[in-house]
Amino acid sequence: MEYNESSIFSYLQDNLSADEKRDFELQLQRSPELRKKFDEIARIYTLSENLIRQREVNTQAAWDQLYRRIKRSKTMQSIWNFTRTAAAILLPLFLIYQYFLLPEINRNKIQQTITITSAPGTVTKTVLPDGSEVWLNAQSTLTYPVHFTQKTRTVKLNGEAYFKVTSDKEHRFEVMTPHQIIVSAYGTEFNVNAYTSANRYEVTLAKGHVEVSSDVSKSQETLISGEKAIIEAVSGNMQVASADTYAETAWKDGKMVFRREKFETITEKLSRKFGVNIQMEDEKLREYIFTATFTDESLEEILYLLTRSTPISYTISNPQQLNDSTYTKRTIKITTK
């Protein structure tokens, strides 16, 4: 599909089919040129909509009434007094509409949103409407509005993402995660690890300051560079600890860095990265400790390297086709030798 001004207007007017809309949004986040053109046309479209609403006001009736009042006036002084009075009435009404009613109308509009999902084995980068950059880890989903029209720049995350937030002292940036955990800042760099399936979430601060709060436990912590918040997903209880910033954010550069990590944690990250099921047949394996760095190795290469340093072995089951023509994930079973 070729995207031009016509297709942008069709998108803004919600005249695209579901497939066309999805394809357009995917192209929008891939093409900086299309995004720039989209933003320009969207601003013009919004101004046109506002002009149409203003034209719906019955100005003719208002002017007719004003004309009759002026005609009945006998002196220019009477005309001046009446005009001054009308201005005194209309100006406050205009200001109320411009600064109170119009923003409220905009807030109540249904926001058009974009949702990005990063497939297994990939790191997806996107740029938000305010210029903030986001790296999305494998099997993670990010949802954000086409335009930030609220006082707070709010996005929703399920999974792991690294945020490089454009500074804006008047508009707070907020990341909402499952279980009502909120990470907020005005301009900084931080990593959020919040997969729905995980028992705990982690927020690691690389630069600046962030606030981490839980609506469940009503607790809140402020982090400084080199710290991380560890939050219990269900209870919302959190604690602050020192963070190995490089190890916990290296994934955005295509690396997997483990420093004295339990084997259970390593297999969880491998499962998400490569989209597989990893089963440990021996409970003792969960407590094995590893230190390693992987860059562009395949899953099979990583498993082989692990067997060279630990008395473990593994088998890989191929995907099975289901009745609905989909396939199961590959399953890796790990046992002790």
PyMOL commands that set and color helices and strands:
alter all, ss='L'
color gray80, all
select helices_A, chain A and resi 5-12+18-30+32-55+59-72+76-108+178-180+245-253+263-274+283-287+299-309
alter helices_A, ss='H'
color red, helices_A
select strands_A, chain A and resi 113-118+124-127+133-136+140-145+153-164+173-177+181-185+189-194+200-207+209-214+220-224+227-232+238-242+256-262+277-280+289-294+312-317+331-336
alter strands_A, ss='S'
color yellow, strands_A
deselect
rebuild
show_as cartoon
